C-alpha cells in the first residue's frame, strides 16, 4: 500500500500539473471507486463538472484536492490506486476507472484515476477544502508543521502495545506503513514487539527521527516502487527500493552485522528485522 512518501509524490505532481484547472467533464467507467458518494456515479460527475481545482493537500496517506466551491475531491489510493495526468490522445490505462477532462491551467489534459484492485476511491467532501471531516481523527504526520513529537512520545510511553503496532496507528502518527516502520525500527535497533511503555523518552525521540529521515530520503527519490503500481502522476516509478535496508530482504545479510534478515507474520502482513541487531528483549 502506498505510504506517505508515495502519496506526497502524487500530491506534489498534482499541484504542479492541475492547480487552477477546471473540470469540464467527468466519466465514471466503474461505479466502485465512487461508492462512497451515496447519490451515485452520475451525481458525482455532475457535482464536479465546472469546479476549479484550487490546491492539492495531504495528511498521512490521505490526499484531497480543494475545490472553488469550498468542498474537496478526496482520493484514497488504497492498495493500487494511481492519479495520472495524461493527454487525451494517450491510450486508456487497463484499469482506468474515472476520467476527468480539464481546461484552464491544464487545458488539453485529463486527470485519470486508475485502480487495479479497487480498494481505493474518490469522493466529494462537503466543506472539506481545509481538512475533510472524514479524516479529522487522523493524526498529523512527521513531515507536517503541526506534528507534535513530544505528544507522540508521551502516547507511545503510555502504551503497552508493541512499538511497530503503535507506529502503524494512524491516530497516533499518520503516514507510516509497513515498509517505513520496518526501516525506521532497523535504524533504531528496536524490535517491533518491544512495548511502548518499556522505551525511554530519548529512544522514542530517536525512533521518530529515523521515521522522519527514512521518509524524507524516500521522498527525495520519488518513493518506493516494487512494481508498476506506485508511480507519480506521469507514470514514473520511484527508486528508494534500491536503498531498502531490511524490508523484503529475508535471508539476506544485515547491512550492519551480517546476520540473515528474518521475516515473520504481522497483522496480515510481514515484519522484517535483524534478529541480532533488533532483539525483542
N, C-alpha and C positions, 0 to 999 in steps of 0.2 A: 504494500500500500504506500502511495506517496506520503512522505513526511514533510516537515516544514521546509527544508531547502528546495525540494522539488516543487512544492506549491508556490513558494516565493519566486522561483524562476518563472513560473507561469504568470504570476501576478505582475511581475516587472515587465514581461513581454506584452501583456495586455495593456498595461499603462503606456508603453511605448507606441503600440500599434493601433489601439482603438479608442483612446481617450478623445472625447469630443465627437465621436461618431454617432450618427443617428441610425436606429434600427428601422429599416423601411419595409422589411418583410421577414416573416418567421415561418419556417416549415418544420413541423414536428413529424419525423419519419417513424418514430416508435413512441407509444404513449408512456412506457415505463419510466424513462428518465424525467418526466414531468408529473409523476404520480402524486407528488405532494401538493400539486395545485388542484384542489378538490373540484374546482369548476370545470376541469378538463383541459385537454390539449388545445382546443380551438380558442377557449377563453384566455389561456396562457399566451398564445400567439397574438391575440387581439390586444391584450394589455401591454405587451411590449412594443407593438407597432407604433412608430413615431417617437419613441422615447430616446433621449440622448444619454450616452454613457459618460458620466462625469468623473469617474475615478475607477481605481482598482485597488481593493483593500484585502487584508488577510489578518486572521488571528489563528495561530497554530496551523492546522491543516484545512481551515475553512476560508473560502475565498468568496468575495462578493463585489459586484460592480454597482456602485451607486448610480441612480437614475435621476434625471432632471425633475421627476415628479416627487422626489423625496423617498421613493421606495428603493428597493435594491434587487438586483438579479443575483441570487445566490447560486454558487456552483460548488458541489462537493464531488471530488474526483473518485471517491470510493476506491475500488481495487485497481481499476484500469482506465479511468476517465482521462480524457485529453481535451484541452481547449486550444483549437488551432485557428490561426488566421491565414486564410488562403484566398488566392484569386478565384473568381467564379469558374473560370475555364479549367481549373485543375481537377483531375478525376476525383470522384467521391471516394472517401475512405471506406474500407469494407464495413466498418461498424459505425458509420455515421448515423447519429440519432436525431440531432437538431441542427438546423441551418438558419443563420440569421444574415440577411443581406444588409450591408451597411452603406451609408453615403456620408457626406460631410468630410470630417477629418480622415476617414478611412474609405473614401469612395472607391468603388471597384474591388472591394474585398468582402469576404464572408467570414463570419465567426462561426466555427463549427464545433459542436460537442460530439466527441467520438467516445464510445464506451463499449468495449467488448463484452464485459461481464454484467454490465448494467446495475452495479451496486451503487454507483454514483447518481447524480441527477442535478437538475436545475429547478429552481423555484423562485417565486416573487415574494419578497418580504415587505409587507406594507409598512411604510415609515422606517425601514431598516437601513437607510443610507449611512448613518453614522455607525451603528452597531446593531445588526439584526437581532430582534428579541429572541430568536431561536437559539442564539449562541451566547447569551449573556452569562450563562453558567460556565462557559469555557474560560479558563484562567489565561492571563497574558502569557506570551511565550518569551523565551530568553532573549530574543532579539528586539523585543518591544521596549520602548521607553517606560511603559507602565509596569514592567516586570519588577517585582519586589523580591529580591533574592533573600533578604532576611526573613520575610514572611514564609517563603518556601522552606528555608532551613528549619524554622520553628515547626511547621507542619510535618516535615519529614521526621524530626526528632520526637514528635508525639505519637508517631505511628508504629505499630508492631509489625506491619506488613513488610515484605521483602522490598529492598530498595528499587529493584527493577520494576516491580508492580507499581510502586509509587511514581516512578518516572513516567510510566505509561498512563497514569491517571490524569486525564485532560482537565480536571477541575483543580488540580494542584499545580501543574505546569503543562502548558499545551505545546503541541508540535513535535513532541518526542515520540518516535515509534520504535519498532523492534531493532532496526539497523543501528540508529544513533545511540540508543540505550546501551546496546552491547559494546559499541565502540567507546563510549564515554566511560563505562564501567571498567573496561580493559585498561584504559589510560589511568584511571584512578586506582587500579589494583583492587577492585572490590568485586566480590561475588554477588550476583543479582539477588540471592536469597538472604543476604545479610539484612536483619531487621533495621528499619529506620531508627528506632529508639536505642540501638546499640552503636550508632555513629556519633562522633563528636561534631560540634559545630564547624570547626575548621575542615574536617573531612567532607562534610556535606558541601561546604563552600567550594572546596577543591573540585568535587564532582560536578557542581553546577558550572564551574569554569570550563571543565572539559566538555560538558554538553554544549556550551556556547561555542567553544573553539571548533569542535568537530563539525557542527552545523555551519559555522561560518566558512570553514575550509571547503565543505561540500558545496555550499552556495557559490563560492568563487569558481568552482569547476562545473557549474551547471547542474548540480545534484548528482544522485546515484542512479545509473541506468543499468539494470541487469538484462533488459530485453527492450523491445521496441515500444513498450507501454509508457515508460516515464520519459517524456520528451517535452521540450519547450514549445512555444506557440508556432515555431517554424518547423516543428517535427524533428529537431536535433536532439541527440542524446547527451546526457551529462557524463562526466568521466571520473567521478570520485570513486567509483567501484574499483578503480586501479589502485587506490591508496587505502582500501579497507584493511584494517589490522586483524580483525577477528571474525566478523560476521561472514558466514558462508565459507569459512576456511577449515572445516572439520578435517582433522587428521594432518593438517599442515603444521609446520613448526611455528611456535610462538616467536614473533619477531624480537621479543625481549629476552627470552630464556631458552628457546628451542624445544620446549615441551609441546607435544602434539595438542592442537586445539580440540576441545570437546564440544559436542552438540547434545543438548538434552531437550525434551519436550517442555514447552512453557506456554500456558494459556492458548492452546490450539495453534501455537507457533513453535519456534525453537529459540533456545538461548545458546550462544557460542561464547566460550570463555577458555582461559588458560587455567588448568587445574593446579598449577604450581604458583603462578603469579596472583591468582584470584581464589584464595582459599575461602571456603564457606565459613569457617570458624577460626 
